[in-house]
Amino acid sequence: MVDHSLFTHGPRHLQGHGNPKTVSRPNCISNRNTRIIAEYVTSKLGHHDILFDGLPYPSDRYGSPEHFFLNEDEWTTYDNFQQILRRGKDLVGEAYFYFNCGASTASLRSWGRLDYFARIFRSPDDGFRKLPFFNKNFDDTKEIEIILPPSYDISLGKMRVILKVQFHSDVDPNRDYIGDPYTRGIISSIPTIWGLPPAMVKQPVNPYDPEILFNTEPEFIPFNLQARVQGDFLTIVHPQEGRMKVVGRKIALEPETINGQEVFLGKYRDFTENLPGDAKGIAQALLITDTVEVEGRILLKEGEIFKAPYFILDVTYDRFSIFNRLSQVVKIRRDQEGPTMGLIETINQLRETVEAKNQAYLKLERANAELKKAKSRLDEYARNLEQKVEERTAQLLEAREELLKLNRDLESKVKTQVVQLERYRTLRRYLSPKLAERIISTGDSFGEKPKRKMMTVVFSDIRGFSSITDSLESEELFQLLDRYLSEMIQIVYQHDGTLNKILGDGLVIFFGDPIAMDNHAEKAVRMAIAMQRKAEELKVEWRQYGHELGIGIGINTGFMTVGNIGSEIHRDYTVIGNQVNVSARLESISEPGQILISQRTYSQVKHLVGVREVGEIRVKGIHSPIKTYSVIW
């Protein structure tokens, strides 16, 4: 039995300000992370089979675990994330898989829509400044704080930024040991977006407890370290020497001041030294005094500091120049051709294979001709040999025909698969995964020819959105709008609607095509009520930014034309006609929280909902006035 309450669209704190969160929600990891893991495994193996097998997911809304875990708008549990990350390492078999997987995000562009958002920044400095924002869209277990903003360090000849990472009070950092290098890998990849080498990420202090980490973390269990803190010292069973050995000692961390803030960056003194009387800012920690390495893998490194209050990440990277910026612009334009060129290359490789086989057949035919010439020179003595040569020749010709047929079938299958993939991408643009798979499986057509039919069309829009855009920062507006559209699109899919367009903050949805349905008006009205109720839930988040969320919705039922419009370069699947204009007009006059429906729609749903008569409106192109009702929800 799956607990579907664990699968929602993300943590509530993403739209808030103020003090860092202290408690995480069960669904605390964005599926942007599981997509990153899947794409890295696929880049190494050509597939990501079994990566999601047997994991819990909301099966009432998704047809398979893969459809859920590759949806970047969803969030999952920390246990699911850890299982997927560990499975990825087992499949690929890399010693430093966790770091490499995180570091692949920029080169593979695997962090979803945030990839395009990140690329509008001017330089790596902007990327590092926005790390707290991106963290909130990836993870609800910890907070990232910028202690030292990006600045040039003359002594290093590098740009430098210092980050403080602190877990929420209900999350044990020792459980995140494999997530730690994964996160550092993502951070190291930031400069590569602009064509620079990866950043160097040092971690001078961390909050891990060696007794818990080394004795419970699956990465360390095979070494049977038996870590113990006895008195002021840390001891382990040395994996190579086979005896107990002291590898660390207690120290007192001393704070340092950066930008007026006191933080622990790794400065310390021994407990044997006399501490000053005002030493209340000093914290106890453990200093690793010996490097422990097994088969090329470093388990402990001299100088590491454990049991600190938080993580500190000291990041350095190359300075960004105007030349780098120009090179990056050219690279982005060239990369946009990647998917198309990849498909062309695959087809060209197939053609080269066919040509190579044809050349092989020509060589066989030439060899056969030489055998015939030799046969003609033989007398009675060679007649048996001649008969065998003829039989062999027939076999070769038959084999050639079979191979040619296989090649033709292979080319046909490749073309069919390319067409099917393109159809699936087109359908997913407008329909829920459930409806898209239904159309693909039944072979139904999708808007090949325009047709006129009875349908219901819905227009929705956020009231006063232009004033909101003037008063909010782009990051805040992105968060609000991304969350709002994700929720609304899920509701559209749940009611089997066809998402026609996203017009900024507005949506155009219709019912009755490409899946025919008799109750399209009923589904449209039920969807509109669900949208208004979801908007009521989202109001709390919008008020934190000083704005009221209110949406107006207009619905009309009637005959309209639906199909693909445009050229071979760009086509759009849409509806047109006077009845579409009626719905747009109803939405334009609706008030926040109001659903206005026409007389035709009301006649189909009057047994389902209560209404209040509003009056009549006139619409250009329609002679008679339209009687209008407001749905009571």
C-alpha positions in Angstrom: 0.0 0.0 0.0 1.6 3.4 -1.1 1.2 6.4 1.2 0.3 9.0 -1.4 0.6 11.8 1.2 4.4 11.6 0.8 4.2 12.7 -2.9 3.4 16.4 -3.3 5.0 19.2 -5.3 7.6 20.3 -2.9 8.3 21.8 0.5 6.2 24.8 1.7 9.3 26.8 2.7 10.4 27.5 -0.8 8.3 30.7 -1.0 9.1 31.9 2.5 11.7 34.3 4.0 13.2 34.8 7.4 15.0 32.3 9.7 16.2 29.0 8.2 13.9 26.1 8.6 14.4 23.7 11.5 12.2 20.8 10.3 12.0 19.1 6.9 9.0 17.5 5.3 8.9 13.7 4.4 9.1 14.6 0.7 12.3 16.6 1.1 14.2 15.8 -2.1 13.3 17.3 -5.5 13.1 14.8 -8.4 15.5 17.1 -10.2 18.1 15.0 -8.2 16.8 11.6 -9.4 16.8 12.9 -13.0 20.5 13.9 -12.6 21.4 10.4 -11.3 19.4 8.7 -14.1 21.1 10.8 -16.9 24.6 10.2 -15.5 24.0 6.5 -15.3 22.6 6.5 -18.8 25.7 8.5 -20.1 27.9 5.7 -18.7 25.9 2.6 -19.5 23.5 3.6 -22.3 20.5 2.9 -20.0 19.3 3.2 -16.4 17.5 -0.1 -16.0 16.4 -1.1 -12.4 17.3 2.3 -11.0 13.8 2.9 -9.8 12.5 -0.7 -9.5 10.4 -1.4 -6.4 10.5 2.1 -5.0 7.2 3.6 -3.7 5.6 6.3 -5.9 2.0 7.7 -6.5 0.7 5.0 -8.8 -2.7 6.7 -8.9 -1.2 9.6 -10.9 1.8 7.9 -12.8 1.9 4.8 -14.9 5.4 3.7 -13.8 8.1 4.7 -11.3 10.2 6.1 -14.1 7.5 8.6 -15.1 7.3 9.8 -11.5 11.0 10.0 -10.7 12.0 11.7 -13.9 9.3 14.5 -13.4 11.3 17.5 -12.0 8.0 19.0 -10.7 7.7 16.3 -8.1 9.4 15.7 -4.7 10.3 12.4 -3.1 11.5 11.0 0.2 15.1 11.0 1.4 15.1 7.2 1.6 14.1 7.0 -2.1 16.9 9.4 -3.0 19.5 7.5 -1.1 18.5 4.1 -2.6 18.6 5.5 -6.1 22.0 7.2 -5.5 23.5 3.9 -4.1 22.0 1.9 -6.9 23.6 4.3 -9.4 27.0 3.6 -7.9 26.5 -0.1 -7.9 25.5 0.0 -11.6 28.4 2.2 -12.8 31.0 0.9 -10.4 33.0 4.1 -9.9 34.9 4.6 -6.7 34.0 8.4 -6.7 30.6 8.0 -8.3 28.8 10.4 -6.0 31.0 13.3 -6.7 31.3 12.5 -10.4 27.5 12.3 -10.7 27.0 15.7 -9.2 29.8 17.2 -11.3 28.1 15.9 -14.5 25.1 18.3 -14.1 26.5 21.1 -16.2 28.0 19.0 -19.0 24.8 16.8 -19.3 22.4 19.7 -18.6 20.6 17.4 -16.4 19.1 19.8 -13.8 15.9 20.4 -15.9 14.4 23.9 -16.3 16.9 25.4 -13.9 19.6 24.8 -16.5 18.0 27.5 -18.7 17.4 29.8 -15.7 21.1 29.5 -14.6 22.3 30.4 -18.1 20.9 33.9 -17.9 23.4 34.8 -15.2 26.3 36.8 -16.4 29.2 34.9 -14.8 30.0 32.1 -12.3 29.9 34.8 -9.5 26.1 35.1 -10.1 25.7 31.3 -10.0 27.4 31.1 -6.6 25.4 34.0 -5.3 22.2 32.2 -6.2 23.2 28.9 -4.5 20.8 29.4 -1.6 18.0 29.9 -4.1 18.9 26.8 -6.1 19.3 24.7 -2.9 15.7 25.4 -1.9 14.6 24.1 -5.3 16.7 20.9 -4.9 16.7 20.0 -1.2 14.6 20.5 1.9 17.1 19.0 4.4 19.6 21.8 4.8 20.2 25.5 4.4 23.1 27.1 2.5 24.4 30.5 3.6 27.0 32.6 1.8 29.6 33.6 4.4 32.1 35.2 1.9 30.5 36.4 -1.4 32.5 35.8 -4.6 35.7 37.9 -4.4 39.1 37.8 -5.9 41.9 36.4 -3.6 45.2 37.9 -4.7 47.3 35.3 -2.8 45.6 32.5 -4.6 45.1 34.2 -7.9 41.5 32.8 -7.9 38.0 33.8 -7.1 36.9 32.6 -3.7 33.5 32.0 -2.0 32.9 30.4 1.5 29.6 28.6 2.1 28.0 27.5 5.4 25.8 24.4 5.1 23.6 23.5 8.1 21.1 20.6 8.3 17.6 21.0 9.7 17.2 19.9 13.3 15.4 16.7 12.3 18.0 15.5 9.8 21.1 13.6 10.9 24.1 14.7 8.9 25.6 11.2 9.3 22.8 9.9 7.0 23.9 12.3 4.2 27.5 11.1 3.8 26.9 10.0 0.2 24.8 13.2 -0.5 27.8 15.3 0.6 30.2 14.6 -2.3 27.2 14.6 -4.7 26.4 18.2 -3.6 30.1 19.2 -3.8 30.2 17.8 -7.3 27.2 20.0 -8.4 28.9 23.1 -6.8 32.2 22.3 -8.5 30.4 22.2 -11.9 29.1 25.7 -11.7 32.1 27.5 -13.5 31.9 24.9 -16.3 28.6 26.5 -17.4 30.7 29.4 -18.6 33.5 27.2 -20.1 35.8 27.5 -17.1 37.5 24.5 -15.3 35.6 23.0 -12.4 35.8 24.8 -9.0 38.0 23.4 -6.2 35.8 22.6 -3.2 37.5 22.1 0.2 35.6 21.1 3.3 37.7 22.2 6.3 35.1 21.3 8.9 32.1 19.0 9.0 29.6 17.9 11.7 30.0 14.1 11.2 30.3 12.0 14.4 33.0 9.3 13.6 31.5 6.8 16.0 28.1 6.9 14.1 29.5 7.5 10.6 32.2 4.8 10.5 30.2 2.2 12.3 26.8 2.6 10.4 27.4 4.1 7.0 27.4 1.2 4.4 30.4 2.8 2.6 32.5 2.1 5.7 31.0 -1.1 7.1 33.1 -3.5 5.0 36.3 -2.1 6.6 35.1 -2.9 10.2 36.7 0.2 11.7 35.1 -0.1 15.1 35.5 3.6 15.7 35.5 4.7 19.4 36.0 8.1 21.1 37.8 7.3 24.4 38.7 10.2 26.6 40.3 12.8 24.3 41.2 10.4 21.4 39.6 8.7 18.4 40.6 5.1 17.8 39.8 2.6 15.0 40.9 -0.8 14.0 43.4 0.0 11.2 42.2 -1.9 8.1 45.8 -2.7 7.0 47.6 -3.1 10.3 44.7 -5.0 12.0 45.1 -3.3 15.4 43.6 -0.5 17.3 45.2 2.8 16.5 44.8 6.4 17.5 43.8 8.5 14.5 42.4 11.6 16.1 42.2 13.8 19.1 39.9 16.4 20.7 40.5 20.1 19.9 38.9 23.4 20.6 37.6 25.3 17.5 38.1 29.0 17.6 35.8 31.4 15.6 37.0 33.7 12.9 35.3 36.9 11.8 34.2 37.3 8.2 32.0 40.3 7.1 31.2 40.9 10.8 30.1 37.3 11.4 31.9 34.8 13.6 32.2 31.3 12.0 34.4 28.2 12.5 36.6 27.8 9.5 39.1 25.3 10.9 41.2 27.4 13.3 41.8 25.5 16.5 43.9 24.9 19.6 44.7 21.8 21.7 42.8 21.1 24.9 46.1 21.0 26.7 46.6 24.7 26.2 45.1 27.1 28.6 41.8 28.5 27.3 41.0 32.2 27.9 38.3 33.1 30.4 35.9 34.3 27.7 36.1 31.1 25.7 32.4 30.6 25.4 32.5 30.9 21.6 34.9 27.9 21.4 33.5 24.6 20.3 34.8 21.1 20.8 35.7 19.0 17.7 37.8 16.1 16.6 41.0 16.5 14.5 42.1 13.6 12.3 45.8 13.1 13.0 46.6 10.2 10.6 45.7 9.4 7.0 44.1 6.0 6.5 44.1 4.7 2.9 42.9 1.3 1.5 43.4 0.2 -2.1 43.8 3.8 -3.3 40.7 5.0 -1.5 41.3 7.6 1.4 39.0 6.8 4.3 40.5 9.4 6.7 42.7 12.3 5.8 45.1 14.0 8.2 43.8 17.5 9.1 40.1 16.8 8.6 37.9 18.2 11.5 34.8 16.3 12.6 32.0 17.1 15.0 31.9 20.8 14.0 28.5 22.6 14.3 28.1 22.7 10.5 29.8 22.2 7.2 32.1 24.9 5.7 32.8 24.7 2.0 35.8 26.8 0.8 35.4 27.2 -3.0 37.9 28.6 -5.4 37.6 28.9 -9.2 39.2 30.8 -12.2 38.4 34.4 -12.8 35.8 35.0 -15.6 36.9 37.2 -18.5 35.2 38.9 -21.4 36.8 36.3 -23.7 35.2 33.5 -21.6 31.8 35.2 -22.0 32.1 35.5 -25.8 33.3 31.8 -26.0 30.3 30.7 -23.9 27.8 32.5 -26.1 29.2 30.7 -29.1 29.1 27.3 -27.2 25.5 27.7 -26.1 24.4 28.4 -29.7 26.4 25.4 -30.9 25.0 23.1 -28.2 21.5 23.9 -29.2 22.1 21.9 -32.3 23.2 18.8 -30.3 20.0 16.7 -30.2 19.4 17.1 -34.0 23.0 16.4 -34.9 23.0 13.3 -32.7 20.0 11.9 -34.6 21.5 12.7 -38.0 24.8 11.0 -36.9 22.9 7.9 -35.9 21.1 7.6 -39.2 24.4 8.3 -41.1 26.1 5.5 -39.2 23.3 3.1 -40.2 23.7 4.1 -43.8 27.4 3.5 -43.7 26.8 0.0 -42.2 24.4 -0.8 -45.1 26.9 0.5 -47.7 29.7 -1.7 -46.1 27.5 -4.8 -46.4 26.7 -4.0 -50.0 30.4 -3.8 -50.8 30.9 -7.1 -49.1 28.2 -8.6 -51.4 30.0 -7.2 -54.5 33.2 -8.9 -53.4 31.3 -12.2 -53.0 29.9 -11.9 -56.5 33.3 -11.2 -57.9 34.7 -14.3 -56.1 31.8 -16.3 -57.5 32.6 -15.1 -61.0 36.2 -16.3 -60.6 35.0 -19.7 -59.5 32.8 -19.9 -62.6 35.8 -19.1 -64.8 37.8 -21.8 -63.0 34.9 -24.2 -63.5 34.8 -23.6 -67.2 38.4 -24.7 -67.6 37.8 -28.1 -66.0 36.7 -31.2 -67.9 34.7 -34.1 -66.9 37.0 -34.5 -63.9 35.7 -31.2 -62.4 31.9 -31.7 -62.9 31.2 -32.6 -59.4 33.2 -29.6 -58.2 31.2 -27.4 -60.6 27.9 -28.6 -59.1 29.1 -27.8 -55.6 30.2 -24.3 -56.6 26.7 -23.7 -58.2 25.0 -24.9 -55.0 27.3 -22.6 -52.9 26.6 -19.7 -55.2 22.8 -20.2 -54.8 23.3 -20.3 -51.0 25.2 -17.0 -51.1 22.6 -15.3 -53.2 19.9 -16.5 -50.9 21.8 -15.2 -47.9 22.4 -11.9 -49.7 18.6 -11.5 -50.2 17.9 -12.3 -46.6 20.5 -9.7 -45.4 19.1 -7.1 -47.8 15.6 -7.8 -46.4 16.9 -7.5 -42.8 18.5 -4.2 -43.7 15.3 -2.8 -45.2 13.3 -3.9 -42.2 15.9 -2.3 -39.9 15.7 1.0 -41.7 11.9 0.9 -41.6 11.9 0.2 -37.8 14.3 3.1 -37.2 12.1 5.5 -39.1 9.0 4.2 -37.3 10.7 4.7 -33.9 11.7 8.2 -34.8 8.1 9.1 -35.8 6.7 7.4 -32.7 9.2 9.4 -30.5 8.2 12.6 -32.2 4.5 11.9 -31.7 5.1 11.1 -28.1 7.0 14.4 -27.5 4.2 16.3 -29.2 1.4 14.6 -27.2 3.2 15.2 -23.9 3.2 18.9 -24.7 -0.6 19.0 -24.4 -1.7 15.9 -22.5 -1.1 14.0 -19.3 1.2 11.0 -19.5 -1.8 8.7 -19.2 -3.6 10.2 -22.2 -0.4 10.4 -24.3 0.3 6.7 -23.8 -3.3 5.8 -24.6 -3.2 7.6 -27.9 0.2 6.1 -28.8 -1.0 2.5 -27.9 -4.2 2.8 -29.9 -2.6 4.5 -32.9 -5.2 7.3 -32.9 -4.4 10.3 -35.1 -3.5 13.6 -33.5 -4.8 16.7 -35.2 -3.7 15.6 -38.7 -6.6 17.4 -40.3 -8.6 20.3 -38.9 -12.1 19.3 -37.9 -15.2 21.0 -36.5 -16.8 19.5 -33.4 -18.6 20.2 -30.2 -16.1 21.0 -27.4 -15.6 23.0 -24.2 -12.8 25.6 -23.9 -11.5 27.1 -20.7 -9.5 30.4 -20.2 -7.8 31.2 -16.9 -5.7 34.1 -15.8 -4.1 35.6 -12.6 -5.8 38.9 -11.7 -3.4 41.9 -11.3 -0.4 39.9 -12.4 1.3 42.9 -14.0 1.5 44.8 -10.7 3.0 41.7 -9.1 5.8 41.5 -11.7 6.7 45.1 -11.0 7.2 44.6 -7.3 9.0 41.2 -7.1 12.5 40.1 -7.8 12.9 37.7 -10.8 13.9 34.8 -8.5 10.8 35.3 -6.3 8.5 35.6 -9.3 10.1 32.5 -10.8 9.4 30.5 -7.6 5.7 31.7 -7.4 4.9 31.2 -11.0 6.7 27.9 -11.3 4.8 26.5 -8.3 1.5 27.9 -9.5 1.8 26.5 -13.0 2.9 23.1 -11.8 -0.1 22.8 -9.5 -2.6 24.0 -12.2 -1.1 21.7 -14.9 -1.4 18.7 -12.6 -5.1 19.6 -12.1 -5.6 19.8 -15.9 -4.1 16.3 -16.4 -6.1 14.9 -13.5 -9.3 15.9 -15.4 -8.2 14.7 -18.8 -7.9 18.2 -20.2 -5.8 19.2 -23.2 -3.3 22.0 -22.3 -3.4 24.2 -25.4 -1.2 27.2 -24.3 0.6 28.8 -21.4 0.4 32.6 -21.9 2.6 34.0 -19.2 0.4 33.5 -16.2 -2.6 32.4 -18.2 -3.8 29.0 -19.4 -5.9 27.8 -22.4 -7.4 24.3 -22.0 -10.0 22.4 -24.0 -11.9 19.2 -23.6 -13.3 16.8 -26.2 -10.2 16.3 -28.4 -8.0 14.4 -29.1 -9.8 12.1 -26.7 -13.5 12.2 -27.5 -15.8 12.5 -24.4 -19.5 13.1 -23.9 -19.1 14.9 -20.6 -16.5 17.5 -21.7 -18.5 20.4 -20.1 -18.7 18.6 -16.8 -15.0 17.8 -16.7 -14.2 21.5 -17.6 -16.3 22.9 -14.7 -15.0 20.3 -12.2 -11.4 21.2 -13.2 -12.2 25.0 -12.8 -13.5 24.4 -9.3 -10.4 22.4 -8.4 -8.2 25.2 -9.7 -10.0 27.8 -7.6 -9.7 25.6 -4.5 -5.9 25.1 -5.2 -5.5 28.9 -5.6 -7.1 29.3 -2.1 -4.4 27.0 -0.7 -1.6 28.9 -2.5 -2.8 32.3 -1.2 -0.9 31.8 2.1 2.4 31.7 0.2 1.6 34.7 -2.0 0.6 36.8 1.0 4.2 36.4 2.3 5.2 38.5 -0.7 2.5 41.1 0.0 0.2 40.0 -2.8 -3.2 38.3 -3.0 -3.6 35.4 -5.4 -6.8 35.5 -7.3 -7.7 33.8 -10.7 -10.5 34.4 -13.1 -11.9 31.6 -15.2 -14.2 31.6 -18.3 -15.8 28.5 -19.8 -17.9 28.0 -23.0 -19.3 25.0 -24.9 -20.0 25.0 -28.6 -18.8 24.1 -32.1 -15.2 25.0 -32.9 -12.4 24.0 -35.2 -9.5 22.0 -33.8 -6.3 20.8 -35.4 -2.7 21.6 -36.3 -2.0 25.1 -37.6 1.3 26.4 -39.0 4.1 25.3 -41.3 6.5 22.3 -41.3 9.0 24.4 -39.4 6.6 25.1 -36.5 3.0 23.8 -36.0 0.6 24.4 -33.2 -2.3 22.2 -32.1 -5.1 24.6 -31.1 -8.8 25.6 -31.4 -10.3 28.6 -33.2 -13.8 30.0 -33.7 -16.3 32.4 -32.3 -17.1 30.1 -29.4 -13.4 30.2 -28.3 -13.8 34.0 -28.2 -16.8 33.7 -25.9 -14.7 31.8 -23.4 -11.9 34.4 -23.6 -14.4 37.2 -23.1 -15.9 35.5 -20.0 -12.5 35.1 -18.5 -11.6 38.8 -19.2 -14.7 40.0 -17.2 -14.5 37.5 -14.3 -13.4 38.6 -10.9 -10.8 37.0 -8.7 -12.1 33.6 -7.5 -15.0 33.6 -10.0 -15.9 31.0 -12.6 -18.1 32.4 -15.4 -19.9 30.0 -17.7 -22.1 30.5 -20.8 -25.7 29.3 -21.3 -24.5 26.4 -23.4 -22.2 25.2 -20.7 -24.8 25.7 -18.0 -27.3 23.5 -19.9 -24.8 20.6 -19.6 -23.9 21.0 -15.9 -27.0 22.5 -14.2 -27.7 19.2 -12.5 -24.2 19.2 -10.9 -23.5 22.8 -9.6 -25.2 25.8 -8.2 -25.0 29.0 -10.1 -25.9 32.7 -9.8 -27.2 34.4 -13.0 -24.9 37.4 -13.9 -26.5 38.8 -17.0 -25.8 39.0 -20.7 -22.6 39.9 -22.6 -21.9 40.7 -26.2 -19.1 39.1 -28.2 -17.7 40.4 -31.5 -18.8 38.0 -34.4 -21.9 36.7 -32.5 -25.2 38.5 -33.1 -27.1 37.4 -30.1 -26.1 38.3 -26.5 -24.6 35.5 -24.4 -26.4 34.7 -21.1 -23.8 34.3 -18.3 -23.7 32.4 -15.0 -21.3 32.4 -12.0 -20.6 29.0 -10.6 -21.0 28.7 -6.8 -18.1 26.5 -5.5 
